[in-house]
Amino acid sequence: MTQPQQKPYLTYALDADSKLIHIDSVSTGLACKCFCPHCKSELVAKNGGSRKVHHFAHANGSDCVGAIESALHKMAKDILQEHKLIMLPPVRQGGTEKRTVFGKVEIEVFDRELSLRPDCIGYTENGCIMWVEFKRSHEVDIKKAGKIISAKIDCVEIDLNSCELDPAKVKSFIENSGERRKWIYNHENLHPFQFYEKNNYVQYYNFGNGYNLGQRMLRHIAIDEQNTIVNLYNLDEIDANKHTYFCIACGKEVFVDVDDRGNYSFLHLDENIPCEDDFYLHEAAKKVLCRRFNTQHKFDVYIPQRHLCEKGHQCLLFNENCCSVAIPIPYDLKAHGYDSCEIEYKFPNEQFSYDIVLKRGEDLKTAIVIVIDAETCRIEPGNLKNRTIEVAVRCENDVFELYDKPLRGECVRFFNFGHKDLKTTSWENVNRKVLKFRLFSSGKYYLSTESCMSTKKKSAIYEIIISKGTENYKVMRQYAVLRCYNKKKVLCLCEICYYLREVNGICHENICIRYKRKGTPRNPLETMHTGCQYFRLDRNIETTLEKECYGLEFIEKDLTENNLN
């Protein structure tokens, strides 16, 4: 049976001058005149006789839980003040640790401007100032961290919880180890938090009273008490000493927090459970777009305009749907008369309000609706009568792109925008893909996906261009071979032969089942055998092809020298 771990003993206490003193350096009993580093009550020195471990105990018999932690905390501050040497963690991920020597160290000097009392303030010889916080039972809380970050004071936090109450070991940990410490703020770190590209990994944090009740996306956008949007991409906007910040979605109070890797984010105050990620993204995107419209001179959108292939009048394959491409054309909506932007706007006689509505004066017919698609937070834009722009946001980086980038790309869709004049563009821009079956003079054939305007390959004598129904390559190949057979072309007919069988072994094979008795090639589709006297059309394949290829659109071309098109 596992023995319970023995509780550590208090071996250091405060003397009459509030200095740490070891148990073996004082008189026995109450004559030690020592006090608890945590609760400041009188202690008894138990260091006489045959005691196994000399230690201090409270004279009133109380069990002071924080005594050892307070002694350790005091010891660390005294050691740093005396020796003025510290090992600092890397400023950035992948960086190196750095040992720093201070010219002077002060302990618990009150900063009147910030109303904070740091554990230690170190002054370097070149005039730089650094705060050092020693963590024992409590880390730097989010309010304190927000003030430090806003004041741009270099500050490092060192976790002492793994240290024993031993001066030599604490000194070695502070001076020689880079572990269990993090930057609250460092002026060299120009990017104090990380953005993640769309569809890549997103950072999360756990929340809830020490229990893993859930996870939420790290948040870097908030609003202040004046409803002004701020973000941690620009720390110059953040000043927790002058402003109070609130979640841009649910309105609860938030503060700047720093994680163990030195990345900043807004964290909900106290034990407030943060709102859902999709709600946060939805509200942030909506308010960022509205602020952009109201504060910038331009509001660009790239509306796709359909352009037809310039070769359309010459091409037998031409089809308006397949032979066109949507080319985004920039429009500055402000230059086109749009002068107002309203959030949660409700049209007269309609039940629902819409995320954003852009208007020209009071004209509602030309109003443009912007719908934010944050997965569960969205409405169906296809049901709207007005011109509509749907903006998809799946991560915070999508929201940051809305600060200054035009509405365009795969995350933006346009509905009910008419096309007055159809323009043309080169066939290279359209780049329509079709299936082309080519038969060569050798009897070999190939099926491949190519551009509709690509030229024939050397020695090709026959071509079938399949422009519709090209989902199944095997069926299309068999269909082309069957057409060649009916036109009495010379080629390998094994594809539609009754004697071809699929064999599923270690490797997939197509073999001729008569190769042992009649000497035909074992793998005829590899050798492309022509003129086989044992060929027999597989009627089941023929029947299947007639059903599957019904309505197939294709063009046949005889490419022999006398019949070039």
N, C-alpha and C positions, 0 to 999 in steps of 0.2 A: 504494500500500500504506500502511495506517495506521501511523504511527510510534508506538512504545510511549511511554506517558506518563513523563516524567522524574521520578525520585524527588526529593521535596523535600529541601532542605538544612537542617541544624541550624544556625540562626543565633543561638540564645540558649543560654547555659549557666549553670551555677552558679559563682559566684566563691567565694573562701575563706570568705565570711560567709554562704554558701548563698542569695545573692540572684541573681536573673536579671540577666545582663549581655549586651549585644549584641557580636557578633563584631568590629565596628569600634572597640570601646572597650577592647580588650585588646592586649597585645603579641603578636607573631607567634611561632608554635611553642609549645614547652612553657613558655615564659616567661609565657604567659597565666595559668598556675596556675588553670585552670578544670576543672570536673568535670561528668560526664554527669548530667542531671536524673533519669534513669531508673535506671541501674546504678551511679552514683556513681563510675565509674572515671575516670582522668585523660584529659584531652582535649588535642588539638593544635589551635591556631588557624591556619587557612590563610587569611590575609588579606594576604599580601604579594605583591609583583610584579604581574604582569598577569593575575591570576586573574579569570575572568568573574564568579564568585560566591564571595564570602567566606563561609567556613563553618567549623564545628568538625568534627573527626574524632577517633575514639578512638585514643589513643596505642598501644594494643596491636593495632590493626588490626581489631578486632571490628566486626561490623555490628549495632549495638544497635537492634532493631526499635522499641522503645517510647520512644526518646529524644525525638522531636519531640512525641509525645502527652503525655509527662510535662512537657515544657517549656511546652506549651500549657495544661496543667492548672494548673501552678504560676503561670503568667501570669494566668489568670482569677481565681485566688484572691487574688493580690496586688492586682489592679485593683479587685476588689470591696472589699477591706479599705481601700484608699486612698481610693476615691471614694464608697463606701457607697451606691451608687445601682443599682437593678435594675428591670427591666420584668418584671412577673409575668403569667402567663397567666390567662385567665378562670377563675373558680372553678367556674362551671357552663357547660354548652353554651349557646351563644347569648349569653354574657356578654361583657364588655369587658376588655381588658388594663388593667393598673394599674401605674404607675410608683411605686415605694416608695423612700423614703430612710431608711437606718438611722442611728441615733445612734452605734453602734459595731459593728464586725465583728471576730470572732475566727476564727483559722484553726486547724483540726485540734485542737480541744480534746476530750480524751477524756471521754466520759460513763460514769462508773463504774457507774451503775445499769443502763444498757442494754448496757454493754460495746461501745459504738460510738464511732467517731471521725468526725464529719461534716466535710466539706471546710470549710464556713464556718458560723458562727452569727451571725445578724444580730439586733441588739437595736433596737427602735423606741423613740421617745421616750415612747410611752404604756405601755411596759413589756412589749410583746409580743415573743416569741422566734420566730425562723424559721430552720430549717436550709436551707442551699443546697448541693446536690450537683451537681458538674460531671461530666458523663459524657464519657469519652473512649473507651477500649477496652471498658470494662465499665459496664453500667448498675447501678442499685441492685438488688441481688439480692432474691429473694423472702423470704429470712430477715430481711434488714435492713429491707425494706419492712414485713414483719409486725410487727417490733418498733416501728418508727416509728408505724404505724397504731395499735397497741395502746396506746402511750404518748400518743397523740393530740397529737403534735408537728407543727405546721405545717411542711411540708417540700416544696420544689420541686426538680425535677431539670432541669438545662439541658444539652442535648447540644451539645458543642463540635466535633463531627467535621466540620462544614462550615466551620469557621473556619481562617484562615491564621495562621501564627505571626507576628502583627503586632499590637503593643499597641493601636494606634489602632482597628484593625478589631475586635479582641476587645472593647475597651471599648464601641464602638458597638453590637456585637451584644448585650452584656449589658444595656446601658442603654436601647436604643431599639427593640429587636426583641422581639416576643412569640412568635416561632417556635421550634420545636424545644425545647419545655420543657413539663413536665407536673407536676401536683400528685401527690405521693405521699400526702399527707394535707393537708386544710384544714378547720378547724373550722366554716367557714361552709357547707360542703357537707353538708346534712342527709341527702341521699340519695346516698351515694357509689357506688351501682351502680343499674342500671336493671332494673325488672321489665318483662316483655313479656306482654301479654294473650294469652290462649289463641288459637291459630291465627294469631298474628301472627309477624313476623320474630323469630328467636332469634339472639342473639350466639354466635359460635363463636371458638375460637382454634386456631392451628396448633400442632403439636408435632413434636418429633423431630430433634435434632442438626443444626439448621439446614436440614433438608430438609422439604418438605411431605409428610409421611407420612400425614396425615389431619387431620380436624377433630373437635373435641369441643365440646359445649355448655358455656358458662360455668357454673361451679358455685358456689353460695353457701351450701351446707349441708355440715357436716362433724361429726365427733365428736372429743372430746378423749380423753386417756389413761384417763379414768374412764368412757368410753362415754356421756358426756353429749352430747346433740345441741346444736350451736350453729349460728347462721346470721348472715350478714353484714347482714341487715336491721336487726339490733340490734348495733351495734359495741360496746356495753357488755358483751356476752357474750364478746367476743374479747380475749384477752390472750396474745399469742405469747411474751411474756417469762416467763410463768408456766406455760403449758400447751403441750403438743405436740398437733398436730391430725392427724387421719387421714381418708382418704376414707370416707364412710359406706357405700360399696358394696364396694370391693376391699380396704380396710384399709391401703393404702399411705399414707405420710406426705405431708401437704399443707401449704402455707403460703399466707398471704394475698399476693396479687399485685395490682398496679394496672396497667391498660393505658394506652395513649396518650391515651384520652379521660377518664381519671381514674376509671374504673369498677373496682370491686374484685371479686375472685373467688378461690376456692381453687384453687391450682395444684399438681399433683403435683410432689413434690420431685425435684430433679436431672433426670435424663433418663427418669424413669419414664413409660411410656406409659399414659395414663389409661384407665380401664375404659370400656366402651360406654355411650352415653347411656341406652339403655333399661334397662340394668342399674342405673345410678345412680338413675334416676327410680323404678324398682321398689323398690329398697332404701330410698331416702329416704322414699317414701310409706308404706311398711310401718312403719318405725321412728317416723316422726312420728305416725301414727295410734295406735300402741301407747303412745307417751309421753303423748299426749293423753288416752287412756282411763285411764292410771294416775295422772295428775296433776290431772285436772279433776273437779269434782263431778258434771257432767252429760256424757252422751254421746248427742247427739240424732241421730236419723235420721228422714227424712221418707219413710214408706212409702206408695206410691200405693194408694189404696182406690178401687174402681170404683163410680161413682155413675151410676145410670140416669136418663134424661130423665124429668122429672115429667109430661110429656104423653104418655108411652108408651101408656097405656090408651086414649087418644083418637085415636091416629095410625095410619093404615093403613100407614105406612112403618116402623113401629117394628121395630127389630131390636136385640137385646141387645149385639151386637158393635159395631154402627155407632152406636147411640144411647146410648153411655155415655162417660164420661170418667174418667181416673184422677186423683183429687185427692190430693195428698200430705198425709198426716196425721202430725204430729210425735209421736215416741215417744222418751222418754229411757230408753235401755236399762238404765242403772244403776237407775233408779226401778222397772224391771220385773225386778229381781233379778240382772242380769248383773254379776258382781263380779270376774271374772278375764279377762285378755287374754294370750294366748300367741302368740309368733311361731314359724313353722315347726312347727306342731303336727301330729302324725300320729295319726289315729284308730286304735284297736285293729283289727288284721287288715286294715289298708289299706296299700297300697304307697307312696303318696305323702304328703308333708306339705303342709299348706296355709299360705298366707301369714300369716293371722291367724285365730284362733279365739276367740270370746267365749263364756264359759260361766257358767252358774248353778251354782256349786259344782262338783260332779263329774257333773252331768247332761249326758250327751252327746247325748240325743235333741233337746233344745231348743237345743243349741249353734248359734251363728251363725258361718258362715264368711265372711270378707272376702277377696276375690280382687282383687289389684292387676293391672290390665290396662295394661301398658306396651308394647303392640304385641307384640314377639317374646317378652317375658317375661310369660307368662300361662298359665293353665290354662283349660279349657273349663268354665264354671260350670254349664252345662246338664246335665252328667253327675253333679252332686252331689245327694245325697238330703237333706242338711240345708238349712235356710234359708240363702240365700247373698246377699251384697251384692257386686256387682262395681263397682270404682272405677277409672275410666279416668284415666290421667295421660299427657299428651302433651307437656308442657313443665314447667319448674320452677315456673311460676306455679300450676299445678294442685296441686303439692305444698304450696306455701305456703298455699293455701286450706284444706288439711286441718288446719292448726294450730288453727283455732278455728271454722270454719264447719261446720254440720250436713251430713251426707251426704244430698244431694238434687240434683235437676237432671238435665240431659241426660248428665252424665258418670257417673251412678250408676244401676245397674240392680239390680232385686230379683227373686230367683227363689225359688219354693216358699213364698212368703208367702201364706197362705190368706185368703179373704174370707168372714168369718162372716156378716155382715149386709150386704146390698146396700142402699145408701141412694139417695135421689133428689136431683137437682139441677135447676136451671132449664134450659130448652132453650137459653138464651143461652150457658151454660157449655159445653154439649155442642157447639153450633154445627156441626151436621152439614151438610155441603154435598152438594147434589144438582144434577143438570142439569134445568133447566126450559125446556120449549119452549112458547112462548105465541103463539097466533094472534089477530090483531086484526081488527076489523070491516072495516078497509081492505083486508084480504088480505095485509098484511105479517106477518112472523113473526120471532121472535128466539129464539135459544138461548143460555142463559147459566148460569153456576154461581151458585147462590144458597143461602141458608139454607132448610132444609126447612120452616120455619114462616113464611117471608115471605109477605105477602099479595099478591093479584093486582093487576096494574097496570090502570089505567083503560082501558076499552074492549076489554080482552082477552075473547075469546068462547070460547076453547078452550085447554086446558092439558094437557100431558103431563109428568109428573114421572118422571124416570128415576133410579132409586136404585142401580142396579148395572150394571156394564159401560159406564162412561162414559169410557173411555180415549180414544176417537177422536171428536172433535167433528164432523168431516165426516160420518162414518157415522151418528152419532146424529141429525144434522140431516136427512140424507136419509131415515132411517127414519121420523122424525116426519112429514116431508112426504108420504111414501108412505102412512102411516096416514090422514092427512087426505084424501088423494086417494081412498082406498078408502071413506071415510065421506062422500065427495061434499061436502067443504068447499071454499069459494071461497078460493083463495090462489094465489100464484105457484108453478107446478109446474116451473119451469125446472130446478130442482135435480135432478130425476129424468127430464128430457127427453132423448130420443135425440139431439136436435140441439145440445145444449150441449157445448162442447169447451173444454179447457184449452189455452191458448196461452202458451208460455214464451218471451217476448222479453225486452226490457229490464225490463219489469214483468210480473208474472204476471197473466193475464187469463182470465176465463171468458166466452166469446163464443158467440152463437147463429150457427151456420154458415149460416142462411137470411136473415140480416139484409139482404144485398144484393139478393137476388131477391124476397123476400116483404115486406121492410120491417119486419121484427121488430126489437126493440131489440138493438143490438150487445152491450151488457153487461146482460143481463136481470136478473142477481142484484143489480145496483145500483139499477135502477129498480123492481124487484119487480113485473114485469108480470103481470097476471092475465087470465084468460079468453082465452088465446091459441088461435086456431082451428087452429094448426099443431102443437099439442102432440102428442107421441107418446111413450108410456112406454118407457124404456130397459129392456128385459127383462134385460140383463146386470146392471144395477144392482139390479133386483128380486131376481134370483137370489143375488147377492152379499150383499145385506142379509138375506135369509132365513137364510144360513149364519152370518154374523157376529153377528147379533142373536138367535140362538137362545138361549133361557133368559134373555133380558133381563127385568129386573124394572122395571115401570113402573105408573103410575096415570094414568088419563085422567079429565079433568074437563070437563064442559060448563059454561061460565061465563056462559051467556046468562042474562038476567034471570029467566026462568021456570024455570031449572034450577040455581040456586045451591045448593052443598052447605053 
